[in-house]
Amino acid sequence: MNAGESVRSVAQVRAVASIVRLVREQFPAAQPNLRPWRDDAQTRQWDEPESLDLSFHFPGWSPRLQCRSLLLQLRFQNNKSHEGLKLLGVLVRGMTYDGERWRLATVGDWSLEGSHLPKAEQAAQLRQMCRDLFLLFDPKVHQPEKA
């Protein structure tokens, strides 16, 4: 679900602002987009209320990341009380106008997969960004060792 449409509380606004800050710490040139998905019937049928989706666009082609944009999809535990958000996983996709070039999912060994992978330094930045996102939502969560 678009982050810009799913925020319902001050705590969620703070969470989205913190997510944007964490991403921009690793990738300062990235410009946030809180509504990466179109608002049409076809897109709405894939609505997932447990996810928060946002994208970050670069001012041009990023040769080190091998993409023009990052699409972040954060999956949260279904929490009816809205007391706090528990992050279950993150999916980061490197995108171009042609579609997905690579992806990083926070399952297993957090390896990158795709046709055009980012440079090693940027892959490390992406993993660090994901670790920081987990720490943001639960500082006690155990993270895999740095790759």
HELIX and SHEET records of a PDB file:
HELIX    1   1 ALA A    3  SER A    6  1                                   4    
HELIX    2   2 VAL A   10  GLN A   26  1                                  17    
HELIX    3   3 ALA A   41  ARG A   44  1                                   4    
HELIX    4   4 ALA A  120  PHE A  137  1                                  18    
SHEET    1   A 6 GLN A  31  ASN A  33  0                                        
SHEET    2   A 6 SER A  51  SER A  62 -1                                        
SHEET    3   A 6 CYS A  67  PHE A  76 -1                                        
SHEET    4   A 6 LEU A  87  THR A  96 -1                                        
SHEET    5   A 6 GLY A  99  ALA A 105 -1                                        
SHEET    6   A 6 LEU A 112  GLY A 114 -1                                        
END                                                                             
